[in-house]
Amino acid sequence: MSTMNIMNSGLKALACGVGALAITTVMSWSLVESTSAAPTSAVAHTEQVAKLTIQQRHVWFGQSQPAVLVD
């Protein structure tokens, strides 16, 4: 009876190990694919530029000049 328990435990451990290895392999491959550079010949390079936008302040809301502290 104990031989069956040992075999059962061994098969469970083997199945868990194979499952963990498969999950790790798939996730690693996904990471490599999503972070790899695109082939230079097939895809045109697009230039990424940061754009800074400044909103105009509405003078009629609140104070038009900053507050000044006076002693």
N, C-alpha and C positions, 0 to 999 in steps of 0.2 A: 504494500500500500504506500509506503514512503517513497518507493521508486517512481510511482505515478505522480506523486506530489512534486518531486524533484524535476521530472520531465515536464510537468505542467508549468511549473515556475520558470523553467528554462525556456520553454516555448513562448511564454508570455513576455519574458525579458527580451528574447530574440525579436518577437513581433514589435514590441515597443521601440527597440533599437532601430529596426528597419524603418518603422514609421517616422521616427525622429530624424533619421538620416534622409529620408525622402523629403520631408518637410523642409529641412535645412537646405537641401540641394535646390529645391524649387524656389525658395525665398532668396537664396544667394544668386541664382540665375536671374531672377526678376530684378534684383538690385543692380546687377551688372548690366542688364539690358536697358534699364531705365536711366542709368547714369552714364552710359557710354556715349561717345561723340558720334554724330551722324557721319556717314561716309562723305568725303569732300567732293567726290565727282558726281554724286547723285543729287545732292541738295545744295541749292544756292545759299550762300551765307547771308544772314540778315543781321544788320547792325542794331544792337540794342543800346538805346540812349535813354538816360534818366531825364525826365521832364519835370521841371520845377514850375509850379503854378502858384501865383500869389493872388489872393482874393483882395479886391478893393474893399476898404473899410467904408461903411456908411457913416457919414459925418453926423447925420441927424439923429442917430441912436447913441445915447450916452454923451460923454464929454468929447468935444472936438480936439482938445489939447490934453496931454497927460497931466495928472495932478502933481502939484508941487508942494512939498512939505516945508513949512516956514515956522521957525521958532518964535 
